[in-house]
Amino acid sequence: MSKPKLYLFAIGGTGSRVLKSLTMLLATGIKTNTEKIIPMIIDTDINNGDVEKCRNTIKTYNNIYDSVYSNVTEEDAQGHFFRTRIMPPKELNISGTDYGTLREMVDYNALSAKGFGSTKGLFDLLYSNKNKDMPLEKGFLGNPNVGSIVLKNVVESSEFKEFTQDFKENDRIFIISSIFGGTGAAGFPLLANVFRDETSEINNKTYINNAIIGGVSVLPYFQVDVEKFNTGESAINSSTFITKTKAALSYYNRNLKQLVNTMFYVGDTRQSNYENFDGGIEQKNPANFIELTAAAAVLEFLNYEPNAGTRDDLSQASRFFEYGISEDIGSLTLKHLKNDDFVKRFLNFHYYNVYVSNFMEAALKNDKLAWRNELKLPNNYEKQHFYKNLASFTNLHYYRWLYELSLDKHDRKFLPFDTSIISNKGELLKDIDGSLEAKIVVNEKKLFTLVTGIPANDKSIFMLKDRIKFDEIFSRIAKNIVDKQLNNKEAMVSTMLNLGIKEIIDKRFSF
């Protein structure tokens, strides 16, 4: 059986942030049981800054993927950086600006005149005047009861219809959503019910009804400035997150457990502290360890009963999972990740990024360097799109993501690597738009202490200092890379980086 496509529905700001962390996981080269991942972003706040950051990260990832793997069979080079295909996100976004307020959307003032007096009465019972007059352009602001009405329009969008037309037997569906907000809490049950509705008229209904469906529900893991809510500057009140979560979990337990085959729950009592923005371009919350664990749940789902094509093939109709750590501490490292493959891939990818950011440009300019000449790279290769995309992903996306995970505003931070090599941290924090590249300074001695709590093996001897020699290793394996007769220069460079970095990690780290 061929590998399935994964349709990944990322709902709301949390969905986009989890999708960004998933992109970072996939960039490490971790193996996946899928032909490709098709992200489907749902957010009525079309100007959401978190969505924009996610878009840009995936775009750069795809630029690298297309350069290296566009003519490579799916099985070849599995485990190499950027190997899994992520399609450009399809955005099933229904702009709240198109509706104005909930009152305007349902044409509330004309309901009685149209003979819907009883409907108007029910509407008054279910929705307060504040709900009715809430502007929708920035999402549902923690009100899933409002979202449940607006999001029904998602299934009427052209992007949703395209998804149903393309869906094939054995493809899978996964839904990412928060449970304590508005968009995610409303969107998850709506989608699950549509997918399992045997009376619906969607395309490929039988395939979708019988598909293996999973989801991750993100429980509260941050809080925002309550003072802004108290003064009316924001509609978000994080003090209600727990109450909303309990109510939603009760609903999920009664109505959704028979609709999904695998369900993951992640959250944290050690919560981060964020600024209180209703939405829009200013909503750019920093990356969080909980989002990384939610992203890991997507990979767990892809490997869940890999030989099962439909829900009827599963050994159990449904299973539920939670994520836990062995000790309740405020700073986590690679040693706290249970998956050894994750640890190795993170190590490989970090040293790869260090090479790209600190050494690669100089190597490409060195016309006497053996590996550069063996691969017959043209002059000014450092100015071509491929290297520019590598450097952009590393300096603009990876280091910023890594630094955000380690911020003090997280009561539980993730600090797998020494972030002191980032010399412009202060500027990165002030850079709201996310357009400033990280500046990295790494000397030869620092290469042995990049990993928090796991030093690299140092084989220095009297009068002879040990060094990690990237270019020497690359030059030694370059001829073998040429002998592979890969389809282009970019594939050769990428293969060299993968194999060379792997050799360094295998030699320098003990597990």
N, C-alpha and C positions, 0 to 999 in steps of 0.2 A: 504494500500500500504506500502510495506517495505521501510525502509530508503534507500536512494540512496548511492552509492559509489561516492566519489568525486575524479576525476583525476585532480591533481593540477600541472599545468605546471609552473615551476619557472625558468625564463630565465635570464641568466647573473648573475653578482655579486649581483645586487639589488634583483633579484629573490631569491637567496639563503639567503640573509640577512632578507628578509621579511619572508621566510619560518622558519628561526630560531626564529623570534619574534612570529610567529604563534605557534610554538612548546611551547614557554613559556606560551602563552595564554591558550593552551590546557592543559598544566601541572597544571594550577590553578583549573582545573575541570569544567570549564565553559561548559554548556550543548551544544551539537551540533546535528544538524539534519542530521546525516550521519551514515552509517554503518561503514565506515572507510575512511581514506584519503590516497590516493596513490600519493606521490610526484613524479614528473617527472622533473628532473633537466636538463636544456639545457645550456651548456657553452662550447665553443671551447677551452677556457683556462682551461685545465684539472687540472692544478696545482694551480688554484685560491685559495688563502687562505681563502676567505669567504666561498667557497664551502666546504672546509675541516672542518671549524668550524661548519657549519650546519650539516654535516655528523655526527660528533662526538656528537653533542647535541641530535640528533634524536636517535642515537645508544643507548645512556645512557637512554633516555626516554623509548625506547622499552624494554630495559633490565628490567626496573621497571614494565612496563605494563605486560610483559610476566610472571613475578613472581606473580603478583596480580590477573590479569584478564584473563589468558589464558583459564580457564575453566568456565568462568562466562558469562551468557547470556548478550546480548547487552544492554538490558534495565536495568539490575541490576546495582546498585551503580552509576547510572548517577549522575553527579555533584561531584563525588569524584576526588581527585587529579589523574592526568595521565589517565583519564578514556577513552578518545577517542583513538581509534586505529590509529596510523600512521604507515603505512607500510615503510620498509626500502626504501629510495629513489631509483628510477630507473634513471640511468644517460644516457640520450640520447646524450652523449657528442661525438662530432666528433673532434678528436684532430687536432688542427691546424698544429701540427708537421707532420701530415701525408700528408699535402698539400704543405708545404713550403710557397710559396707566391701565390698571386692570379694569377700572370702570369704563374707560373708553374702548378697551378691547372687546368687551362683551356687549357694548352698546347699552349699558345699564339704564340710562334715562329713557330709552325707548321700549324697554321690555314690556311694561304694562300696556302701552298702546298697541303692541304687536300681539297681544293676547297671552303674554307669558307672565301674568301677575303672580302666579304661584311660584314660578321659577325665580322671580325677583325676590319673593319672600324668603325662599330657601337660600338665595345668595346673601341676603341680609343676615340670615342666621349664621352662615358659615364664615363670612368675611366682615371684618371691622371696616369702618370708614378709612382708617389708616391703611389697611390692606388695599382697599379699592383705589385710593389716591396715590399709591406708591409708584413713582416712576420706575419703569422696567428696563431702562437702558443700561443699568449696572447690575443686572441679574435680579435675584429674588431676595437678597439681603437676609438670608437665614429664614425665609418663610416658604417651606416646601408646599404649604397649602396653596400658595399663589403659583408656585412653579408647576404644580400638577395640572393646572389649566393651560398655561402657556406652552408647556413642553409637548403637549399632544400634537402641536403643529410640526414637530420634528419628523414624524413619520410621513408627513405629506411633502417633505422637501425632496428636491430632485436628487440630492446626494444620498438620502436614505433609499430611495427607489433604485438608484444605481447599485447600492450595496446589495439589495435583495436580488437584483438581476444577475449580479456576478457571483453570488454565493453558490458554492458547489457542495455536493455530498462529501462528508468527512471534514469540511472546514469547521473551525471552532470560533466561539465568541467569548470575549472576556470584557467585563465592565469594571471600570475604576470610578469610584465615587466616594465622597465624604458622606457621613451619616448625620452630621451635626449642623449642616448649613441649609441652603435652600435648593440650589440647582441639583446637587448630587443626591440629596435625600429624596427629591421628587423624581429625578430621572431614572434611578436604578429600578424601582418597581415598575415604572411605566414601560421601560424597555423589556424587562423580563416578561411581563404580561403579553406584550406584543409578540415576542418571539415564540411563546408557547401557546398562543391563541390559535386553535385548530379551525376556528371559523373565520379567521381573517382572510383578506383577499390579497395579501402581499405576494410578490413573485417568489418562486421556489419555496413556497410555504412548507412543503413536506420536509425538505432538507433543513430548513431553519427550525421547524418544530422539533426535529429529531437530533439537532446538533448538540454537541457537548458544550455546555455553557458554564462559565465560571465568573467569579467576581471577587473584588477586594473592597471591603467596606472600611474606610478610614475613620476611626473613632477620634474624639478630641485629642489633639496633640499640641495645640497652641492656644494662647489667649491674647486678646487685644486690649488696648487702652479703653477702659470702661468710662473714663471721664468724658471722652468724646461722645459716647452714647448719652451720658447724663446731661450734657449740655446741648444735645440735639445736633451735633456736628456729624454724627454717624448713626446709621440705623442698626449697626452690628453690636450685639450685646453678648460677649462671650460667657457671661455668668449663666446664660440659659443653655449653653452647649450640652451639659450633662443631662438636663431634663429632656431636651429634644432627642438626645441619643437614646435614652431609656424608652421613650415613646416609639421611636423608629424601630428599635430592636424588637419591641413587642409586636409591632406590625409585621416586621420581616418574619418573625418566628411563626406567626399565624398564617401568613399569606404567601411567602416567597420560598420557604425551604423546599417545597416540592417543585419549584421551577428551575432551580440551579443545581448543578451537579457537584461543583466544588466552590466553597465559599471561604474566603480568608478574612480574618479580622485583625487589624493592626491599630495600635493607639498607644498613648503613653501618659502616665500620671505625672511624670516630670515634663512640664510643658514649657514651650518656648514663648517668648514675649515679642509680639509684633506690633507695628504701628497700625492704627485703625483707619483703614481706607474702605469705603463702600465698594469700590471697584475701579474700573477704568485703568488708564495707563499707569497710574501711581501704584497699583496693586502688583508689586513685584516682591513677593515674600522670598526670603532666602531658602536655599535647599535645606532639607531636614532629613535626619536619619530615618524617621518614620516613612517618608516618601521613598527612600531607598529600599526599605523592607517591603513596602507595597509593590515596588517595581520587581523585586525578587520573587514575589508571589506570582507574577505573570510568567516567569520562567518555570516556576514550580508547576504551574498549570499546564504549560506546554509539554512537560515531561510526565504529567499525570496519566497513567495507563496509556502509554504512547501507541499501543497497537489497537486501541479502541477508536472506531470511526464515528459511531453515533452513541447516543446515551444508552441504547439497548445493549451495546457491547460492554458497558462498564460492569465491573464486579459488584459495585454498590451504586445505588441510584443517586446518592448524594453523600458528601463528606464535608466536614467543617474543620478549619484549621485556625490556630492562633500563633502569633510569633512571640517568643520569649527569649530573654537573655539570662545567663546563669547567675549574674550578680547585679545588684541595683547600684550602679555607679554612674557618675555624671560625665565621664569621658570614656568613650569606647574606641578600641583599636581593631586592627585586623584579627587579633587573637580572639575577639568576641564573635567572629563570624563562624558559623558551624560548618559552612561549605568550603572544603579545602580547595575546590576548583575556583571558587570566588577569590580566595586569598591569592592563589597563584596568578590568576588573570589580573587582579588589581596590581600586584607587584610588577608583572611584566609591563602592564600599561603605564604605570607611573614612571618607570625607568625609560620607557619609550618617549613619554612626554618630556621628561627631563632632557633627553637627547635632542628632540625636535626643537625645544625652546632655547637650549643653551649651546649646542654644538653643531647642529646639522647645517645651518646656513654657512658657517665657516668651512665646513667640509665640502659643500657643494661649490664653493668658490676656489677650492684648492685644486688646481689643475695637475698637481703631482700626486694626488691621493690615489692609492691603488684601486680601491673599490669603485671610485667615481669613474676611473678610466676603464676598468674592466667591464662595467655596465654601459660604457660608451654614452655617458650622459652629455648632452649638448652644453655649450657655454651658456651662462645665464640661466641655468635650470632653476636656480633659487628664485628667479623672477617669474617663473611660469605658474600656471594655475594650481598644479598639483601641490607643490610645496607651499604655496600661499594658503591653500585649504588646510593642509596639515597644521601649519603654524596658527591659523585662525582657530581651528578646533581646540588646539592645545592652549593657546594664550588667552583667547576670548571666552571660551566656554568651559574647558576642563578645569583650569586652575581657579576660576571664579566659583564654580560649583564646589570644588574641593574646599576652598576657603570658607564658603558659606556654611558648609556642614560643621565647621569647627568654631563658629561664632559664639561669643559668650551669652548672647541672647537665648541660646538653647540651654535649658537645664540639663539636657542630655545631648552632648555634642559627639560628633564622630570625627576622630582625629587619627586616621590611619597613617598619615605621612607628616613630616615636619614642614609646616607652612612658613617657617622663617625664611625659606628661599624666595618667597614672594616679597619683593622689596617695596611695593606700592600699595600695601593693604589699605591704608587710609583713603587713598584716591579711589580704590575700588568700591569702598563703602559709600562714598559720596556720589558715585556714578549711577544715577537712577536709570539711565537709558541702557546700561549694559553694553556700551560701545567702547569702553576702555580696556585695552589688553593688559594682562598681568605682566609684570616685569620680573624675570627670574634670574637669580644670581646663585650659581652652584660652582664651588671649586672642587678640585679632585678629592680633597679630604672629606667633603660633605657627602660625596657619593656613597660613603660607607655608613652614613647615619640618616639616610632619607626616610627610613621606615620607623615609625614610632614603636619603641619597645622591641624591635627585632633588628639588631645591627647586622650588616653584611659581614661575611667572613673576610678578615683582613690577614693576608699572608705575608706581611712585611717581615723581613729578616734584618739582621744587623747590617747597617750601612746600605741597605737596599729597600726602598719604600715600595710597597705594593700599590698598584693603580688599577682602576677599571678602565680598560682601553677599548672603547666602543669601536673606533675606526680600524684598529688593528684586527679585531674579530671580524668586522664586516669585510675587510679586505681579504681575509683568509678564506671566507666562504663565498666570495663574489663569483669565482669561476663556476662553482657548482650551481649557483643561481642562473648563470648564463646557459649552462648545459640543460637546464630545465625547459628551455625554449618557450618561455612565457610569452603572452600575446603582446605586451607593450612594456615600455620603460617603467611605467608606474607600478605594474605588477611585479617587476623585478625588484624595484626599490622596496616595495611593501614586504615582499617575501624575505628579502635580506634583513630588514628591520625586525620582522617577527622571529626569524630563526636566530639571529645574532643576539637579540635581547633575551630570548629564551635560554640560550647558552649561558649568558651572564647570570641570570637568576638561578638556574640550576646549579651553577658553580658556587655562587656567593651566599645562598640561603639554604638553611637546613630546616626541614619540617618534621 
